Amino acid sequence: IPAFSQTPPNPFRVATEATFPPFEFQQGGQLTGFDIDLMRAIGKEADLNIDFRNLPFDGIIPALQARTVEAAISGMTITAERAQAISFSRPYFKAGLAIAVREDNQTIKNFEDLKGKRIAVQIGTTGALEATKIPGATVSQFDSAALALQELINGRVDAVVNDKPVTLYAIKQAGLRGVKVVGELLTEEFYGIALPKNSPYLQLINDALGRVIESGRYDAIFRQWFGE
Ligand code: ARG
């Protein structure tokens, strides 16, 4: 029997790290966000009984490898390095990293200016990876992007390197004060749904994602979270 014909498990466990608004976060004890809505639409399309599991971001790939979850949706960037360990769906969102500094900062304007600076990041992220490449920088790793941004506001670091849509949402929608985004996008990144390597459900997820996109439901979810 070819792998792709396997009946999906019920429930279908999907990992996420729910401190990353507007992609995944908790509101009144309920999981919500763009990724959550998208995954629910995919689950509906593929007839899956989705059961979200909230995990630390750096625990998601190990959980996929241990197959304690069937998939993960967590604003996770498709990278060549990760693709050695796990499989990705087709891309579903274009994002990238941006620098955040305190509003009164006039000296940090781009990536070059981060040399020798104190930078806060979320552990296990592409932002963490990029920050650690900066010569002379001191990188502090936090369990969430929100904690990294708090460190910036408290003056204990000079900058945060984080996914731009998440930092912008914190400033514009969640009312985070005293912080601004500077410079160009540092990277162009694409999010994918992650599955264990050679997962028998990759095709199922890709097909369902394709139908969610083509039917206009993706656009409706996008507009709901990002306007337009
Ligand atoms: N896009 C970045 C990455 O893949 C950050 C993702 C963080 N996601 C989260 N739910 N905390 O590394």
Boltz pocket constraint, residues with backbone or C-beta under 6 A from the ligand:
constraints:
  - pocket:
      binder: B
      contacts: [[A, 16], [A, 17], [A, 18], [A, 19], [A, 20], [A, 24], [A, 57], [A, 74], [A, 75], [A, 76], [A, 77], [A, 78], [A, 122], [A, 124], [A, 125], [A, 126], [A, 127], [A, 163], [A, 189]]
      max_distance: 6.0
